Amino acid sequence: MTKQQFLEYCLDSYATQPDYPFDEDFETAVLRHADNRKWYALVMRVSRRKFGIDSDEVIDVVNLKLPTEMFGSFGASDGVYPAYHMNKLHWISVLLPDAPEDVVAFLTNASFEATRSKIKQRKTTLTCKNDIDN
């Protein structure tokens, strides 16, 4: 998957446009929720060497936030590594050229859900509980 394909996927799936918040850096893109402004994805260019790969090739990488119970479910064979330049307890890096599209889509959805506004999640839970009680 290319960076452009990833950004189109996010636009089609979540109606989010990339944000370029870093001065003088028009390549690193942040994708965030409209309501709470939390990041669910960070797209950047990184050398493969940063992931322990013997290559100086610079590729597009997306950092995604995952629930802790999902860590360890994916690995280098899926193009998934501990996060570059982020908290490795909560974030992963997905090498876009290496990861299968279905893995990228699944992990992006997990990140989107993990960073969703908690108020909406709680309200939905309360509604379901009230439906059961009544």
C-alpha positions as a Markdown table, in Angstrom:
| # | Residue | x | y | z |
|---|---|---|---|---|
| 1 | Met | 0.0 | 0.0 | 0.0 |
| 2 | Thr | 1.3 | 3.5 | -0.8 |
| 3 | Lys | 0.9 | 6.6 | 1.4 |
| 4 | Gln | -1.7 | 8.0 | -1.0 |
| 5 | Gln | -3.7 | 4.7 | -1.0 |
| 6 | Phe | -3.6 | 4.8 | 2.9 |
| 7 | Leu | -4.8 | 8.4 | 3.0 |
| 8 | Glu | -7.6 | 7.6 | 0.5 |
| 9 | Tyr | -8.6 | 4.6 | 2.7 |
| 10 | Cys | -8.8 | 6.9 | 5.8 |
| 11 | Leu | -10.8 | 9.5 | 3.8 |
| 12 | Asp | -13.2 | 6.9 | 2.5 |
| 13 | Ser | -13.5 | 4.9 | 5.8 |
| 14 | Tyr | -13.4 | 7.7 | 8.4 |
| 15 | Ala | -13.9 | 10.9 | 6.5 |
| 16 | Thr | -10.6 | 12.3 | 7.8 |
| 17 | Gln | -8.1 | 14.4 | 5.9 |
| 18 | Pro | -4.4 | 14.5 | 6.7 |
| 19 | Asp | -3.1 | 17.3 | 8.9 |
| 20 | Tyr | 0.5 | 18.5 | 8.6 |
| 21 | Pro | 1.2 | 20.0 | 12.0 |
| 22 | Phe | 5.0 | 20.1 | 11.9 |
| 23 | Asp | 6.7 | 23.3 | 10.8 |
| 24 | Glu | 8.6 | 22.9 | 7.5 |
| 25 | Asp | 7.6 | 19.2 | 7.3 |
| 26 | Phe | 5.0 | 18.6 | 4.6 |
| 27 | Glu | 5.5 | 14.9 | 4.4 |
| 28 | Thr | 4.6 | 13.8 | 7.9 |
| 29 | Ala | 0.8 | 13.5 | 8.2 |
| 30 | Val | -1.4 | 13.1 | 11.2 |
| 31 | Leu | -4.9 | 11.7 | 11.0 |
| 32 | Arg | -7.1 | 12.6 | 13.9 |
| 33 | His | -10.7 | 12.4 | 15.1 |
| 34 | Ala | -12.7 | 15.5 | 14.4 |
| 35 | Asp | -14.4 | 15.6 | 17.8 |
| 36 | Asn | -11.6 | 15.0 | 20.2 |
| 37 | Arg | -8.6 | 15.8 | 17.9 |
| 38 | Lys | -6.8 | 12.6 | 19.1 |
| 39 | Trp | -4.4 | 11.1 | 16.6 |
| 40 | Tyr | -5.2 | 7.6 | 15.3 |
| 41 | Ala | -2.4 | 7.5 | 12.7 |
| 42 | Leu | 0.9 | 9.2 | 12.0 |
| 43 | Val | 2.3 | 8.7 | 8.5 |
| 44 | Met | 6.0 | 9.4 | 8.0 |
| 45 | Arg | 9.1 | 8.5 | 5.9 |
| 46 | Val | 11.6 | 6.4 | 7.8 |
| 47 | Ser | 14.7 | 4.4 | 6.9 |
| 48 | Arg | 14.2 | 0.6 | 7.0 |
| 49 | Arg | 17.4 | 0.6 | 9.1 |
| 50 | Lys | 15.3 | 2.1 | 12.1 |
| 51 | Phe | 13.5 | -1.3 | 12.2 |
| 52 | Gly | 16.6 | -3.4 | 12.2 |
| 53 | Ile | 16.5 | -4.1 | 8.4 |
| 54 | Asp | 19.8 | -3.9 | 6.6 |
| 55 | Ser | 18.8 | -1.2 | 4.1 |
| 56 | Asp | 19.0 | 2.5 | 3.8 |
| 57 | Glu | 15.8 | 2.6 | 1.8 |
| 58 | Val | 13.4 | 5.3 | 3.1 |
| 59 | Ile | 9.8 | 4.1 | 3.1 |
| 60 | Asp | 6.3 | 5.2 | 4.2 |
| 61 | Val | 5.4 | 4.0 | 7.7 |
| 62 | Val | 2.2 | 4.5 | 9.6 |
| 63 | Asn | 2.1 | 4.5 | 13.4 |
| 64 | Leu | -1.1 | 3.3 | 14.9 |
| 65 | Lys | -2.4 | 3.0 | 18.5 |
| 66 | Leu | -3.6 | -0.4 | 19.6 |
| 67 | Pro | -5.3 | -1.8 | 22.7 |
| 68 | Thr | -2.8 | -3.6 | 24.8 |
| 69 | Glu | -4.5 | -7.0 | 24.3 |
| 70 | Met | -3.7 | -6.8 | 20.6 |
| 71 | Phe | 0.1 | -6.5 | 21.1 |
| 72 | Gly | 2.0 | -9.6 | 20.0 |
| 73 | Ser | -0.7 | -10.6 | 17.5 |
| 74 | Phe | 1.2 | -9.2 | 14.6 |
| 75 | Gly | 4.9 | -9.2 | 13.7 |
| 76 | Ala | 7.6 | -8.5 | 11.1 |
| 77 | Ser | 6.0 | -11.0 | 8.7 |
| 78 | Asp | 3.0 | -8.7 | 8.7 |
| 79 | Gly | 5.1 | -5.6 | 8.3 |
| 80 | Val | 4.4 | -4.6 | 11.9 |
| 81 | Tyr | 7.1 | -3.5 | 14.3 |
| 82 | Pro | 7.3 | -1.7 | 17.7 |
| 83 | Ala | 6.6 | 1.9 | 17.1 |
| 84 | Tyr | 9.3 | 4.2 | 15.8 |
| 85 | His | 9.4 | 7.5 | 17.6 |
| 86 | Met | 6.3 | 6.8 | 19.8 |
| 87 | Asn | 5.5 | 5.0 | 23.0 |
| 88 | Lys | 6.1 | 1.3 | 22.3 |
| 89 | Leu | 3.6 | 0.2 | 24.9 |
| 90 | His | 0.7 | 1.7 | 23.0 |
| 91 | Trp | 1.8 | 2.3 | 19.4 |
| 92 | Ile | 3.1 | 0.1 | 16.5 |
| 93 | Ser | 4.7 | 1.0 | 13.2 |
| 94 | Val | 3.3 | -0.6 | 10.0 |
| 95 | Leu | 5.6 | -0.5 | 7.0 |
| 96 | Leu | 3.2 | 0.3 | 4.3 |
| 97 | Pro | 5.1 | -1.4 | 1.4 |
| 98 | Asp | 5.4 | -4.6 | 3.4 |
| 99 | Ala | 2.1 | -5.0 | 5.1 |
| 100 | Pro | -0.9 | -6.7 | 3.4 |
| 101 | Glu | -3.7 | -4.3 | 2.8 |
| 102 | Asp | -6.2 | -6.2 | 4.9 |
| 103 | Val | -3.7 | -6.0 | 7.9 |
| 104 | Val | -3.3 | -2.3 | 7.4 |
| 105 | Ala | -7.1 | -1.8 | 7.3 |
| 106 | Phe | -7.7 | -4.0 | 10.3 |
| 107 | Leu | -5.0 | -2.2 | 12.4 |
| 108 | Thr | -6.1 | 1.2 | 11.3 |
| 109 | Asn | -9.7 | 0.4 | 12.4 |
| 110 | Ala | -8.4 | -0.8 | 15.7 |
| 111 | Ser | -6.5 | 2.4 | 16.2 |
| 112 | Phe | -9.5 | 4.5 | 15.2 |
| 113 | Glu | -11.6 | 2.7 | 17.7 |
| 114 | Ala | -9.0 | 2.9 | 20.4 |
| 115 | Thr | -8.7 | 6.7 | 20.1 |
| 116 | Arg | -12.4 | 7.4 | 19.7 |
| 117 | Ser | -14.0 | 9.7 | 22.2 |
| 118 | Lys | -14.7 | 7.8 | 25.5 |
| 119 | Ile | -17.9 | 9.8 | 26.1 |
| 120 | Lys | -19.6 | 8.3 | 23.0 |
| 121 | Gln | -18.4 | 4.8 | 23.9 |
| 122 | Arg | -19.8 | 5.2 | 27.5 |
| 123 | Lys | -23.1 | 6.6 | 26.3 |
| 124 | Thr | -23.6 | 3.6 | 24.0 |
| 125 | Thr | -22.7 | 1.2 | 26.8 |
| 126 | Leu | -25.2 | 3.0 | 29.1 |
| 127 | Thr | -27.9 | 2.9 | 26.5 |
| 128 | Cys | -27.4 | -0.9 | 26.0 |
| 129 | Lys | -27.4 | -1.5 | 29.8 |
| 130 | Asn | -30.7 | 0.6 | 30.1 |
| 131 | Asp | -32.3 | -1.5 | 27.4 |
| 132 | Ile | -31.4 | -4.7 | 29.2 |
| 133 | Asp | -32.7 | -3.3 | 32.6 |
| 134 | Asn | -36.1 | -2.3 | 31.0 |
